[in-house]
Amino acid sequence: MKNDYTIQFEGHRYGIGAESISTGLRGGEVRVEKRLDGTVAVRFRDRYLGVTRCAVAAKAAAPAKPKAAARNSGKGSPQRPKSGWMNGFWKKPAPSLEKAIEIANATS
């Protein structure tokens, strides 16, 4: 039993009637009986359920497959160039330790 109150039996889909829906039915186990006259009966616990055979839905055409995105090896985004803010960072002159301490003390 599927969560949408349908079952599949011998390649056909059957829907459970709204009047037959009860607690515990969704996702529960049902017994499907094929009678000698060709009819199908569905039983849940101690009672039979009203079922109807669902119409076969026409298959929709498969959507066009999108182009595969360029593989990204974890370096930057393929949509925009990699940031260059670190270029030459270590080549810039730094203040002396005494000057850095003086700046830190002045701003805190």
MOPAC internal coordinates of N, CA, C and O (Angstrom, degrees):
PM7 1SCF
backbone

  N    0.0000 0     0.00 0     0.00 0    0    0    0
  C    1.4342 1     0.00 0     0.00 0    1    0    0
  C    1.5121 1   108.49 1     0.00 0    2    1    0
  O    1.2310 1   120.15 1   -53.21 1    3    2    1
  N    1.3194 1   117.31 1   126.79 1    3    2    1
  C    1.4564 1   121.34 1   178.26 1    5    3    2
  C    1.5220 1   109.86 1   -86.07 1    6    5    3
  O    1.2310 1   120.80 1   -10.62 1    7    6    5
  N    1.3325 1   116.07 1   169.38 1    7    6    5
  C    1.4629 1   120.22 1  -178.71 1    9    7    6
  C    1.5214 1   112.57 1   -74.24 1   10    9    7
  O    1.2310 1   119.53 1   170.60 1   11   10    9
  N    1.3356 1   118.50 1    -9.40 1   11   10    9
  C    1.4660 1   120.38 1   179.96 1   13   11   10
  C    1.5332 1   111.60 1  -100.95 1   14   13   11
  O    1.2310 1   120.47 1  -158.66 1   15   14   13
  N    1.3219 1   116.71 1    21.34 1   15   14   13
  C    1.4684 1   123.60 1   178.56 1   17   15   14
  C    1.5245 1   112.18 1    59.84 1   18   17   15
  O    1.2310 1   120.75 1  -138.35 1   19   18   17
  N    1.3222 1   116.17 1    41.65 1   19   18   17
  C    1.4632 1   120.72 1   172.91 1   21   19   18
  C    1.5164 1   108.29 1  -128.32 1   22   21   19
  O    1.2310 1   121.43 1   -23.81 1   23   22   21
  N    1.3273 1   114.87 1   156.19 1   23   22   21
  C    1.4595 1   121.33 1   174.09 1   25   23   22
  C    1.5173 1   107.94 1  -131.11 1   26   25   23
  O    1.2310 1   120.70 1   -21.57 1   27   26   25
  N    1.3152 1   116.27 1   158.43 1   27   26   25
  C    1.4542 1   120.67 1   176.30 1   29   27   26
  C    1.5174 1   107.22 1  -119.30 1   30   29   27
  O    1.2310 1   120.87 1   -49.37 1   31   30   29
  N    1.3338 1   115.94 1   130.63 1   31   30   29
  C    1.4547 1   121.74 1  -178.09 1   33   31   30
  C    1.5134 1   108.66 1  -144.54 1   34   33   31
  O    1.2310 1   120.97 1   -56.12 1   35   34   33
  N    1.3221 1   115.75 1   123.88 1   35   34   33
  C    1.4584 1   123.35 1   179.69 1   37   35   34
  C    1.5262 1   112.55 1    50.83 1   38   37   35
  O    1.2310 1   120.46 1  -136.25 1   39   38   37
  N    1.3117 1   116.73 1    43.75 1   39   38   37
  C    1.4635 1   122.13 1   175.75 1   41   39   38
  C    1.5175 1   115.19 1    79.45 1   42   41   39
  O    1.2310 1   120.00 1  -175.78 1   43   42   41
  N    1.3139 1   117.60 1     4.22 1   43   42   41
  C    1.4664 1   121.50 1   178.67 1   45   43   42
  C    1.5200 1   109.07 1  -117.78 1   46   45   43
  O    1.2310 1   121.21 1   -29.85 1   47   46   45
  N    1.3225 1   115.30 1   150.15 1   47   46   45
  C    1.4586 1   120.71 1   178.93 1   49   47   46
  C    1.5319 1   108.22 1  -105.48 1   50   49   47
  O    1.2310 1   121.40 1   -43.84 1   51   50   49
  N    1.3304 1   114.93 1   136.16 1   51   50   49
  C    1.4559 1   121.87 1  -179.49 1   53   51   50
  C    1.5270 1   108.74 1  -123.10 1   54   53   51
  O    1.2310 1   120.45 1   -42.39 1   55   54   53
  N    1.3204 1   116.74 1   137.61 1   55   54   53
  C    1.4548 1   122.20 1   178.29 1   57   55   54
  C    1.5170 1   110.81 1  -104.54 1   58   57   55
  O    1.2310 1   120.92 1   -40.88 1   59   58   57
  N    1.3185 1   115.85 1   139.12 1   59   58   57
  C    1.4658 1   121.83 1   177.77 1   61   59   58
  C    1.5170 1   107.89 1   -81.04 1   62   61   59
  O    1.2310 1   119.98 1   -48.86 1   63   62   61
  N    1.3080 1   117.64 1   131.14 1   63   62   61
  C    1.4580 1   122.25 1   179.34 1   65   63   62
  C    1.5172 1   112.04 1   -65.54 1   66   65   63
  O    1.2310 1   120.50 1   -31.64 1   67   66   65
  N    1.3273 1   116.64 1   148.36 1   67   66   65
  C    1.4676 1   121.75 1  -177.78 1   69   67   66
  C    1.5292 1   111.71 1   -59.72 1   70   69   67
  O    1.2310 1   119.92 1   147.08 1   71   70   69
  N    1.3278 1   117.76 1   -32.92 1   71   70   69
  C    1.4620 1   120.49 1  -178.99 1   73   71   70
  C    1.5286 1   112.21 1   -71.10 1   74   73   71
  O    1.2310 1   120.13 1   163.61 1   75   74   73
  N    1.3368 1   117.36 1   -16.39 1   75   74   73
  C    1.4618 1   121.41 1  -178.33 1   77   75   74
  C    1.5218 1   113.65 1   -97.18 1   78   77   75
  O    1.2310 1   119.92 1   172.89 1   79   78   77
  N    1.3140 1   117.76 1    -7.11 1   79   78   77
  C    1.4625 1   120.83 1  -176.84 1   81   79   78
  C    1.5252 1   109.65 1   -72.47 1   82   81   79
  O    1.2310 1   121.18 1   -47.78 1   83   82   81
  N    1.3296 1   115.34 1   132.22 1   83   82   81
  C    1.4614 1   120.27 1   179.80 1   85   83   82
  C    1.5236 1   109.46 1  -143.76 1   86   85   83
  O    1.2310 1   120.89 1    -6.35 1   87   86   85
  N    1.3081 1   115.90 1   173.65 1   87   86   85
  C    1.4511 1   122.30 1  -179.32 1   89   87   86
  C    1.5250 1   110.12 1   -60.97 1   90   89   87
  O    1.2310 1   120.81 1   -44.65 1   91   90   89
  N    1.3313 1   116.06 1   135.35 1   91   90   89
  C    1.4597 1   121.34 1   177.85 1   93   91   90
  C    1.5027 1   114.66 1    87.98 1   94   93   91
  O    1.2310 1   120.34 1   173.87 1   95   94   93
  N    1.3301 1   116.95 1    -6.13 1   95   94   93
  C    1.4642 1   119.53 1  -176.53 1   97   95   94
  C    1.5233 1   112.17 1   -74.20 1   98   97   95
  O    1.2310 1   120.06 1   139.96 1   99   98   97
  N    1.3385 1   117.50 1   -40.04 1   99   98   97
  C    1.4659 1   120.20 1  -177.71 1  101   99   98
  C    1.5230 1   109.60 1   -62.53 1  102  101   99
  O    1.2310 1   120.48 1   -57.35 1  103  102  101
  N    1.3175 1   116.68 1   122.65 1  103  102  101
  C    1.4558 1   122.04 1   179.60 1  105  103  102
  C    1.5194 1   113.58 1    75.35 1  106  105  103
  O    1.2310 1   120.01 1  -179.68 1  107  106  105
  N    1.3386 1   117.58 1     0.32 1  107  106  105
  C    1.4568 1   120.93 1  -178.90 1  109  107  106
  C    1.5172 1   112.11 1   -80.85 1  110  109  107
  O    1.2310 1   121.00 1    -4.32 1  111  110  109
  N    1.3179 1   115.69 1   175.68 1  111  110  109
  C    1.4611 1   121.50 1   178.98 1  113  111  110
  C    1.5241 1   109.50 1   -96.66 1  114  113  111
  O    1.2310 1   121.56 1   -44.79 1  115  114  113
  N    1.3300 1   114.62 1   135.21 1  115  114  113
  C    1.4565 1   120.98 1   176.54 1  117  115  114
  C    1.5273 1   108.23 1  -122.57 1  118  117  115
  O    1.2310 1   121.24 1   -18.77 1  119  118  117
  N    1.3140 1   115.23 1   161.23 1  119  118  117
  C    1.4573 1   121.12 1   176.80 1  121  119  118
  C    1.5228 1   107.40 1  -109.91 1  122  121  119
  O    1.2310 1   120.88 1   -55.59 1  123  122  121
  N    1.3344 1   115.92 1   124.41 1  123  122  121
  C    1.4633 1   120.99 1   179.80 1  125  123  122
  C    1.5215 1   107.58 1  -103.36 1  126  125  123
  O    1.2310 1   121.28 1   -53.05 1  127  126  125
  N    1.3291 1   115.16 1   126.95 1  127  126  125
  C    1.4622 1   121.08 1  -179.66 1  129  127  126
  C    1.5215 1   109.49 1  -117.11 1  130  129  127
  O    1.2310 1   120.83 1   -52.45 1  131  130  129
  N    1.3189 1   116.02 1   127.55 1  131  130  129
  C    1.4613 1   120.20 1   174.48 1  133  131  130
  C    1.5277 1   106.86 1  -101.26 1  134  133  131
  O    1.2310 1   121.60 1   -63.25 1  135  134  133
  N    1.3177 1   114.54 1   116.75 1  135  134  133
  C    1.4620 1   120.29 1  -175.52 1  137  135  134
  C    1.5284 1   111.07 1   -80.93 1  138  137  135
  O    1.2310 1   120.57 1   -15.11 1  139  138  137
  N    1.3195 1   116.52 1   164.89 1  139  138  137
  C    1.4680 1   121.39 1   180.00 1  141  139  138
  C    1.5246 1   112.56 1   -62.52 1  142  141  139
  O    1.2310 1   120.31 1   150.47 1  143  142  141
  N    1.3457 1   117.02 1   -29.53 1  143  142  141
  C    1.4601 1   119.97 1   179.68 1  145  143  142
  C    1.5350 1   112.09 1   -82.87 1  146  145  143
  O    1.2310 1   119.82 1  -176.94 1  147  146  145
  N    1.3545 1   117.94 1     3.06 1  147  146  145
  C    1.4605 1   121.79 1   176.99 1  149  147  146
  C    1.5120 1   115.20 1    94.07 1  150  149  147
  O    1.2310 1   120.38 1   173.89 1  151  150  149
  N    1.3244 1   116.88 1    -6.11 1  151  150  149
  C    1.4635 1   118.81 1   179.23 1  153  151  150
  C    1.5316 1   110.06 1   -78.26 1  154  153  151
  O    1.2310 1   121.53 1   -19.74 1  155  154  153
  N    1.3188 1   114.68 1   160.26 1  155  154  153
  C    1.4667 1   121.33 1  -179.81 1  157  155  154
  C    1.5216 1   107.97 1  -116.30 1  158  157  155
  O    1.2310 1   120.78 1   -48.23 1  159  158  157
  N    1.3337 1   116.12 1   131.77 1  159  158  157
  C    1.4653 1   122.26 1   176.47 1  161  159  158
  C    1.5201 1   107.99 1  -120.84 1  162  161  159
  O    1.2310 1   121.00 1   -41.09 1  163  162  161
  N    1.3237 1   115.70 1   138.91 1  163  162  161
  C    1.4589 1   120.63 1  -179.18 1  165  163  162
  C    1.5202 1   108.13 1  -119.08 1  166  165  163
  O    1.2310 1   120.95 1   -50.42 1  167  166  165
  N    1.3257 1   115.78 1   129.58 1  167  166  165
  C    1.4501 1   120.98 1  -176.94 1  169  167  166
  C    1.5209 1   110.13 1  -119.43 1  170  169  167
  O    1.2310 1   120.59 1   -46.86 1  171  170  169
  N    1.3309 1   116.48 1   133.14 1  171  170  169
  C    1.4594 1   122.76 1   175.12 1  173  171  170
  C    1.5241 1   107.17 1  -123.01 1  174  173  171
  O    1.2310 1   120.87 1   -60.00 1  175  174  173
  N    1.3137 1   115.95 1   120.00 1  175  174  173
  C    1.4625 1   123.48 1  -175.36 1  177  175  174
  C    1.5196 1   110.74 1    54.09 1  178  177  175
  O    1.2310 1   119.24 1    69.93 1  179  178  177
  N    1.3289 1   119.05 1  -110.07 1  179  178  177
  C    1.4637 1   120.87 1  -174.32 1  181  179  178
  C    1.5211 1   113.90 1  -108.53 1  182  181  179
  O    1.2310 1   119.76 1  -166.50 1  183  182  181
  N    1.3470 1   118.06 1    13.50 1  183  182  181
  C    1.4748 1   118.65 1  -178.18 1  185  183  182
  C    1.5220 1   110.99 1  -141.70 1  186  185  183
  O    1.2310 1   121.93 1   -22.94 1  187  186  185
  N    1.3169 1   113.91 1   157.06 1  187  186  185
  C    1.4571 1   121.17 1   178.49 1  189  187  186
  C    1.5223 1   110.02 1   -90.74 1  190  189  187
  O    1.2310 1   120.72 1   -36.19 1  191  190  189
  N    1.3268 1   116.22 1   143.81 1  191  190  189
  C    1.4580 1   122.64 1  -178.19 1  193  191  190
  C    1.5145 1   110.46 1  -103.53 1  194  193  191
  O    1.2310 1   120.94 1   -30.92 1  195  194  193
  N    1.3252 1   115.80 1   149.08 1  195  194  193
  C    1.4554 1   120.75 1   174.04 1  197  195  194
  C    1.5330 1   108.81 1   -80.59 1  198  197  195
  O    1.2310 1   120.72 1   -56.07 1  199  198  197
  N    1.3279 1   116.24 1   123.93 1  199  198  197
  C    1.4691 1   120.29 1  -179.46 1  201  199  198
  C    1.5170 1   109.88 1  -127.10 1  202  201  199
  O    1.2310 1   121.32 1   -28.02 1  203  202  201
  N    1.3186 1   115.09 1   151.98 1  203  202  201
  C    1.4547 1   121.40 1   173.25 1  205  203  202
  C    1.5141 1   108.07 1  -132.54 1  206  205  203
  O    1.2310 1   121.45 1   -33.41 1  207  206  205
  N    1.3175 1   114.83 1   146.59 1  207  206  205
  C    1.4631 1   119.79 1   179.58 1  209  207  206
  C    1.5256 1   108.87 1   -77.24 1  210  209  207
  O    1.2310 1   120.43 1   -51.25 1  211  210  209
  N    1.3121 1   116.79 1   128.75 1  211  210  209
  C    1.4658 1   121.82 1  -178.79 1  213  211  210
  C    1.5233 1   110.11 1   -80.30 1  214  213  211
  O    1.2310 1   121.49 1   -33.54 1  215  214  213
  N    1.3292 1   114.75 1   146.46 1  215  214  213
  C    1.4511 1   120.03 1   176.92 1  217  215  214
  C    1.5262 1   109.37 1   -70.68 1  218  217  215
  O    1.2310 1   120.97 1   -31.40 1  219  218  217
  N    1.3110 1   115.75 1   148.60 1  219  218  217
  C    1.4601 1   120.79 1   178.87 1  221  219  218
  C    1.5181 1   108.55 1   -76.73 1  222  221  219
  O    1.2310 1   120.69 1   -55.03 1  223  222  221
  N    1.3249 1   116.29 1   124.97 1  223  222  221
  C    1.4636 1   120.84 1   179.09 1  225  223  222
  C    1.5211 1   109.39 1   -79.39 1  226  225  223
  O    1.2310 1   121.23 1   -39.86 1  227  226  225
  N    1.3340 1   115.25 1   140.14 1  227  226  225
  C    1.4626 1   119.26 1   176.80 1  229  227  226
  C    1.5179 1   108.88 1   -69.91 1  230  229  227
  O    1.2310 1   120.90 1   -41.82 1  231  230  229
  N    1.3284 1   115.88 1   138.18 1  231  230  229
  C    1.4576 1   119.43 1  -179.41 1  233  231  230
  C    1.5168 1   109.43 1   -75.89 1  234  233  231
  O    1.2310 1   121.21 1   -48.42 1  235  234  233
  N    1.3093 1   115.30 1   131.58 1  235  234  233
  C    1.4673 1   121.00 1   178.41 1  237  235  234
  C    1.5206 1   109.27 1   -79.10 1  238  237  235
  O    1.2310 1   120.93 1   -30.19 1  239  238  237
  N    1.3193 1   115.83 1   149.81 1  239  238  237
  C    1.4574 1   120.28 1   177.30 1  241  239  238
  C    1.5247 1   108.63 1   -65.24 1  242  241  239
  O    1.2310 1   120.99 1   -39.36 1  243  242  241
  N    1.3102 1   115.71 1   140.64 1  243  242  241
  C    1.4600 1   120.51 1  -179.52 1  245  243  242
  C    1.5234 1   109.60 1   -66.36 1  246  245  243
  O    1.2310 1   120.07 1   -45.21 1  247  246  245
  N    1.3182 1   117.48 1   134.79 1  247  246  245
  C    1.4619 1   119.68 1   179.01 1  249  247  246
  C    1.5205 1   110.48 1   -66.13 1  250  249  247
  O    1.2310 1   121.21 1   -27.22 1  251  250  249
  N    1.3334 1   115.30 1   152.78 1  251  250  249
  C    1.4576 1   119.89 1   179.27 1  253  251  250
  C    1.5187 1   109.14 1   -62.90 1  254  253  251
  O    1.2310 1   121.28 1   -41.79 1  255  254  253
  N    1.3125 1   115.15 1   138.21 1  255  254  253
  C    1.4530 1   120.38 1  -178.51 1  257  255  254
  C    1.5226 1   109.52 1   -75.74 1  258  257  255
  O    1.2310 1   119.86 1   -51.36 1  259  258  257
  N    1.3186 1   117.86 1   128.64 1  259  258  257
  C    1.4639 1   119.06 1   179.06 1  261  259  258
  C    1.5267 1   110.14 1   -68.87 1  262  261  259
  O    1.2310 1   121.44 1   -24.51 1  263  262  261
  N    1.3307 1   114.85 1   155.49 1  263  262  261
  C    1.4571 1   119.18 1   179.15 1  265  263  262
  C    1.5193 1   108.74 1   -64.56 1  266  265  263
  O    1.2310 1   121.38 1   -35.01 1  267  266  265
  N    1.3190 1   114.97 1   144.99 1  267  266  265
  C    1.4541 1   119.87 1   179.28 1  269  267  266
  C    1.5179 1   109.40 1   -68.47 1  270  269  267
  O    1.2310 1   120.83 1   -46.29 1  271  270  269
  N    1.2998 1   116.02 1   133.71 1  271  270  269
  C    1.4627 1   120.76 1   179.08 1  273  271  270
  C    1.5167 1   108.92 1   -71.81 1  274  273  271
  O    1.2310 1   121.23 1   -29.68 1  275  274  273
  N    1.3185 1   115.26 1   150.32 1  275  274  273
  C    1.4572 1   119.58 1   177.93 1  277  275  274
  C    1.5201 1   108.38 1   -63.04 1  278  277  275
  O    1.2310 1   120.70 1   -42.98 1  279  278  277
  N    1.3042 1   116.26 1   137.02 1  279  278  277
  C    1.4610 1   120.23 1  -179.35 1  281  279  278
  C    1.5115 1   109.35 1   -68.18 1  282  281  279
  O    1.2310 1   121.64 1   -47.69 1  283  282  281
  N    1.2681 1   114.46 1   132.31 1  283  282  281
  C    1.4504 1   121.38 1  -178.19 1  285  283  282
  C    1.5224 1   107.14 1  -109.35 1  286  285  283
  O    1.2310 1   120.12 1   -59.41 1  287  286  285
  N    1.3163 1   117.38 1   120.59 1  287  286  285
  C    1.4575 1   120.48 1  -177.12 1  289  287  286
  C    1.5267 1   111.49 1   -87.41 1  290  289  287
  O    1.2310 1   120.42 1  -154.03 1  291  290  289
  N    1.3143 1   116.80 1    25.97 1  291  290  289
  C    1.4476 1   120.39 1   177.62 1  293  291  290
  C    1.5202 1   113.42 1    87.67 1  294  293  291
  O    1.2310 1   119.94 1  -176.41 1  295  294  293
  N    1.2993 1   117.72 1     3.59 1  295  294  293
  C    1.4626 1   121.23 1  -177.81 1  297  295  294
  C    1.5183 1   108.79 1  -110.13 1  298  297  295
  O    1.2310 1   120.20 1   -79.97 1  299  298  297
  N    1.3030 1   117.23 1   100.03 1  299  298  297
  C    1.4584 1   120.87 1   176.70 1  301  299  298
  C    1.5188 1   112.60 1    73.89 1  302  301  299
  O    1.2310 1   121.83 1     1.10 1  303  302  301
  N    1.3014 1   114.10 1  -178.90 1  303  302  301
  C    1.4519 1   120.92 1  -179.37 1  305  303  302
  C    1.5213 1   109.33 1  -108.65 1  306  305  303
  O    1.2310 1   119.16 1   -39.86 1  307  306  305
  N    1.3258 1   119.20 1   140.14 1  307  306  305
  C    1.4639 1   119.31 1  -179.88 1  309  307  306
  C    1.5304 1   112.80 1   -68.39 1  310  309  307
  O    1.2310 1   119.44 1   164.23 1  311  310  309
  N    1.3413 1   118.68 1   -15.77 1  311  310  309
  C    1.4526 1   121.35 1  -178.06 1  313  311  310
  C    1.5263 1   112.66 1   -81.46 1  314  313  311
  O    1.2310 1   119.66 1   151.03 1  315  314  313
  N    1.3208 1   118.25 1   -28.97 1  315  314  313
  C    1.4625 1   119.99 1  -177.65 1  317  315  314
  C    1.5242 1   108.80 1  -137.01 1  318  317  315
  O    1.2310 1   120.12 1   -25.47 1  319  318  317
  N    1.3110 1   117.38 1   154.53 1  319  318  317
  C    1.4662 1   119.41 1  -178.66 1  321  319  318
  C    1.5227 1   111.13 1   -69.22 1  322  321  319
  O    1.2310 1   121.51 1   -22.10 1  323  322  321
  N    1.3242 1   114.71 1   157.90 1  323  322  321
  C    1.4519 1   120.91 1  -179.65 1  325  323  322
  C    1.5248 1   110.05 1   -68.42 1  326  325  323
  O    1.2310 1   121.02 1   -38.95 1  327  326  325
  N    1.3203 1   115.66 1   141.05 1  327  326  325
  C    1.4595 1   121.31 1   179.94 1  329  327  326
  C    1.5261 1   110.22 1   -64.30 1  330  329  327
  O    1.2310 1   120.52 1   -35.83 1  331  330  329
  N    1.3315 1   116.61 1   144.17 1  331  330  329
  C    1.4578 1   120.54 1  -179.14 1  333  331  330
  C    1.5159 1   113.30 1  -113.79 1  334  333  331
  O    1.2310 1   119.35 1  -156.23 1  335  334  333
  N    1.3195 1   118.85 1    23.77 1  335  334  333
  C    1.4612 1   120.30 1  -175.16 1  337  335  334
  C    1.5251 1   112.47 1   -65.51 1  338  337  335
  O    1.2310 1   119.65 1   156.42 1  339  338  337
  N    1.3224 1   118.28 1   -23.58 1  339  338  337
  C    1.4688 1   120.40 1  -179.82 1  341  339  338
  C    1.5259 1   112.74 1   -87.40 1  342  341  339
  O    1.2310 1   119.46 1   172.08 1  343  342  341
  N    1.3360 1   118.64 1    -7.92 1  343  342  341
  C    1.4580 1   120.62 1  -179.17 1  345  343  342
  C    1.5252 1   109.68 1   -59.22 1  346  345  343
  O    1.2310 1   119.97 1   -57.89 1  347  346  345
  N    1.3142 1   117.66 1   122.11 1  347  346  345
  C    1.4501 1   123.44 1   178.24 1  349  347  346
  C    1.5199 1   114.80 1    73.75 1  350  349  347
  O    1.2310 1   119.72 1  -169.21 1  351  350  349
  N    1.3284 1   118.14 1    10.79 1  351  350  349
  C    1.4646 1   121.43 1  -176.88 1  353  351  350
  C    1.5281 1   112.10 1   -58.70 1  354  353  351
  O    1.2310 1   120.33 1   135.77 1  355  354  353
  N    1.3351 1   116.97 1   -44.23 1  355  354  353
  C    1.4601 1   120.72 1  -176.29 1  357  355  354
  C    1.5291 1   112.07 1   -79.44 1  358  357  355
  O    1.2310 1   119.70 1   171.06 1  359  358  357
  N    1.3157 1   118.18 1    -8.94 1  359  358  357
  C    1.4658 1   121.08 1  -179.68 1  361  359  358
  C    1.5300 1   112.21 1   -90.53 1  362  361  359
  O    1.2310 1   120.11 1   168.19 1  363  362  361
  N    1.3211 1   117.39 1   -11.81 1  363  362  361
  C    1.4634 1   121.15 1  -179.92 1  365  363  362
  C    1.5305 1   109.57 1   -74.70 1  366  365  363
  O    1.2310 1   120.01 1   -37.60 1  367  366  365
  N    1.3272 1   117.58 1   142.40 1  367  366  365
  C    1.4669 1   118.69 1   178.96 1  369  367  366
  C    1.5269 1   110.34 1   -69.89 1  370  369  367
  O    1.2310 1   120.95 1   -38.78 1  371  370  369
  N    1.3116 1   115.80 1   141.22 1  371  370  369
  C    1.4620 1   121.35 1   179.90 1  373  371  370
  C    1.5194 1   108.79 1  -107.81 1  374  373  371
  O    1.2310 1   120.07 1   -26.93 1  375  374  373
  N    1.3232 1   117.47 1   153.07 1  375  374  373
  C    1.4711 1   119.11 1   176.72 1  377  375  374
  C    1.5307 1   110.00 1   -68.82 1  378  377  375
  O    1.2310 1   120.70 1   -20.77 1  379  378  377
  N    1.2947 1   116.27 1   159.23 1  379  378  377
  C    1.4625 1   120.25 1   177.38 1  381  379  378
  C    1.5287 1   108.83 1   -67.15 1  382  381  379
  O    1.2310 1   121.20 1   -14.16 1  383  382  381
  N    1.3375 1   115.30 1   165.84 1  383  382  381
  C    1.4592 1   119.78 1  -178.32 1  385  383  382
  C    1.5307 1   110.76 1   -62.24 1  386  385  383
  O    1.2310 1   120.21 1   138.74 1  387  386  385
  N    1.3369 1   117.21 1   -41.26 1  387  386  385
  C    1.4601 1   120.25 1   179.51 1  389  387  386
  C    1.5300 1   111.06 1   -62.24 1  390  389  387
  O    1.2310 1   120.31 1   138.70 1  391  390  389
  N    1.3527 1   117.01 1   -41.30 1  391  390  389
  C    1.4609 1   121.39 1   179.95 1  393  391  390
  C    1.5341 1   110.61 1   -66.68 1  394  393  391
  O    1.2310 1   120.14 1   139.33 1  395  394  393
  N    1.3546 1   117.34 1   -40.67 1  395  394  393
  C    1.4686 1   121.57 1   178.95 1  397  395  394
  C    1.5276 1   110.63 1   -62.40 1  398  397  395
  O    1.2310 1   120.28 1   139.62 1  399  398  397
  N    1.3523 1   117.07 1   -40.38 1  399  398  397
  C    1.4665 1   121.19 1   178.60 1  401  399  398
  C    1.5272 1   109.79 1   -66.57 1  402  401  399
  O    1.2310 1   120.93 1   138.92 1  403  402  401
  N    1.3063 1   115.83 1   -41.08 1  403  402  401
  C    1.4770 1   120.24 1   179.13 1  405  403  402
  C    1.5353 1   110.74 1   -62.16 1  406  405  403
  O    1.2310 1   120.03 1   138.10 1  407  406  405
  N    1.3501 1   117.55 1   -41.90 1  407  406  405
  C    1.4635 1   121.90 1   179.11 1  409  407  406
  C    1.5329 1   109.74 1   -65.85 1  410  409  407
  O    1.2310 1   120.57 1   137.20 1  411  410  409
  N    1.3376 1   116.52 1   -42.80 1  411  410  409
  C    1.4635 1   120.67 1  -178.56 1  413  411  410
  C    1.5137 1   110.85 1   -64.38 1  414  413  411
  O    1.2310 1   120.15 1   138.20 1  415  414  413
  N    1.3206 1   117.31 1   -41.80 1  415  414  413
  C    1.4693 1   120.72 1  -179.55 1  417  415  414
  C    1.5248 1   111.20 1   -68.52 1  418  417  415
  O    1.2310 1   120.52 1   147.39 1  419  418  417
  N    1.3281 1   116.60 1   -32.61 1  419  418  417
  C    1.4628 1   120.26 1  -179.01 1  421  419  418
  C    1.5283 1   112.34 1   -72.58 1  422  421  419
  O    1.2310 1   120.03 1   151.58 1  423  422  421
  N    1.3335 1   117.54 1   -28.42 1  423  422  421
  C    1.4631 1   120.66 1  -176.51 1  425  423  422
  C    1.5209 1   112.69 1   -96.46 1  426  425  423
  O    1.2310 1   119.53 1   175.91 1  427  426  425
  N    1.3158 1   118.49 1    -4.09 1  427  426  425
  C    1.4691 1   118.54 1  -178.37 1  429  427  426
  C    1.4906 1   112.79 1  -103.22 1  430  429  427
  O    1.2310 1   120.10 1   180.00 1  431  430  429

